[in-house]
Amino acid sequence: QKEVEQDPGPLSVPEGAIVSLNCTYSNSAFQYFMWYRQYSRKGPELLMYTYSSGNKEDGRFTAQVDKSSKYISLFIRDSQPSDSATYLCAMSSNYGQNFVFGPGTRLSVLP
Amino acid sequence: EAGVTQFPSHSVIEKGQTVTLRCDPISGHDNLYWYRRVMGKEIKFLLHFVKESKQDESGMPNNRFLAERTGGTYSTLKVQPAELEDSGVYFCASSQIMGDEQYFGPGTRLTVT
């Protein structure tokens, strides 16, 4: 079993839809959770960084962490074609060290 | 402010050859990380420098990989000799303080034939 599981997609949604992206993990020691966005031929770009369980909101993006279920989510409201990218979850047990990435979900937002 | 840069953007070498990848972090960032993504797999951590010192090299796959950061500025990652399974995209990231956001470079795509 992989440490971090993520549906690779592709996921296609119409413009304006609410997008839900998810990761599950097996290591209960993970405490720091991140979501990255990666455009083609570019490096990952950090979107959200949360610690332990709970919700965090930033503009159209909301990150949720449920440590009891070992499940994290990223919601994108009012999705735009410019949101089309691969979304990667990453997590670590130690602050700022040795992130473990999911394989990424490819999202297409259709105009 | 310039972002993290990596050179070359793409390298094609034959099995058994040597390749050196370079990463220039954002100026002033003491923390420098190397990651790689091999075909169809997730991004995996390789190692972490704090200035010129290796903080964590637990992700280095074997002794064919050598990373250096002399002077605590740019870093190089040498693969010698390269094997077919080394093909993938090698990312470098940097952060000012450990735990801060890591800024990723565009990656070097390595193809070993």
Chai-1 contact restraints between the chains, C-beta under 6 A:
chainA,res_idxA,chainB,res_idxB,connection_type,confidence,min_distance_angstrom,max_distance_angstrom,comment,restraint_id
A,K42,B,P106,contact,1.0,0.0,6.0,A-B,restraint_1
A,G43,B,F91,contact,1.0,0.0,6.0,A-B,restraint_2
A,G43,B,F104,contact,1.0,0.0,6.0,A-B,restraint_3
A,G43,B,G105,contact,1.0,0.0,6.0,A-B,restraint_4
A,G43,B,P106,contact,1.0,0.0,6.0,A-B,restraint_5
A,G43,B,G107,contact,1.0,0.0,6.0,A-B,restraint_6
A,P44,B,F104,contact,1.0,0.0,6.0,A-B,restraint_7
A,L46,B,E101,contact,1.0,0.0,6.0,A-B,restraint_8
A,Y95,B,G99,contact,1.0,0.0,6.0,A-B,restraint_9
A,G96,B,M98,contact,1.0,0.0,6.0,A-B,restraint_10
A,G96,B,G99,contact,1.0,0.0,6.0,A-B,restraint_11
A,N98,B,F45,contact,1.0,0.0,6.0,A-B,restraint_12
A,F99,B,F45,contact,1.0,0.0,6.0,A-B,restraint_13
A,F101,B,E42,contact,1.0,0.0,6.0,A-B,restraint_14
A,F101,B,I43,contact,1.0,0.0,6.0,A-B,restraint_15
A,P103,B,E42,contact,1.0,0.0,6.0,A-B,restraint_16
